[in-house]
Amino acid sequence: EESFTWLPVGFRAGSASSQTPPFGVKTTEKGTICIAEVEECYRIRFQGSVSMTASSISPVRCCPEYDHYYYEVSVEEMDLLMAMGFARNDDTPQETLPGWTPGTYGVHSDDGLLQSNGSCVRVMPSWKVKQGSTVGMGISWCESEGEYHLFVTLDGQRQVREVPLPEEKDDIFDLWPVIGADRAATLRVNLGASRPFVYQDQRTEEALRARKGKALEPAAKKPR
């Protein structure tokens, strides 16, 4: 049976390898994804000439009691671009990038666009992400507008523009963190289990503390 917590756990290559163990190597015809746990984070190494994506093994749950979540990706090496975001299901294809396939949301380091379901919104400057940079993405309930918003940080600074999720009206839903790269990259992912974030924010810290140690049952999947 699947094991779910209030924090996402582990990573694996995209849906073509859903039976792959959480740590190890997944090779396709044009690329390789290597995943390892390092210093309370996940190091994901992408090697190849195509776009590739890895997905968390378990999701983060959003609900009225827990309506805020955030995680970060630090760039150790990068040939072209990296992307990070969320997926509504656990079957994101491997040879794609977050935001390119239906039901996924992803910010891309080259153009600074947050892409989702065919739409694009610029949320951070173009070509500012480099070796040593840290990019973060969070989802948070906006009480004044009655909807969830996605927000992005760059090197600990929250970017001004946010992207609403008006279509998400469920009281309880799950999102899977997804990480991608076009060509070679080595990315370190902090899901918030114990290592501090670069982005310092009281609401994020309080939400993280509230989630730790909780357990939950899998939410029923809906067709998208």
Buried (B, 14 or more C-beta within 10 A) or exposed (E): EEEBBBBBBBBBBBBEBEEBEBBEBBEBEEBBBBBBEEEEBBBBBBBBEBBBBBBBBBBBBBBEEBBBBBBBBBBBEBBEBBBBBBBBBBBBBBBBBBBBBEBBBBBBBBBBBBBBEEEBBEBBEEEEBEEEBBBBBBBBBBEEEEBBBBBBBBBEEBBEEBBBBEEEEEEEBBBBBBBBBBBBBBBBBBBBBEEEBBBEBEEBBEBBEEBEEEEBEEBEEEEE
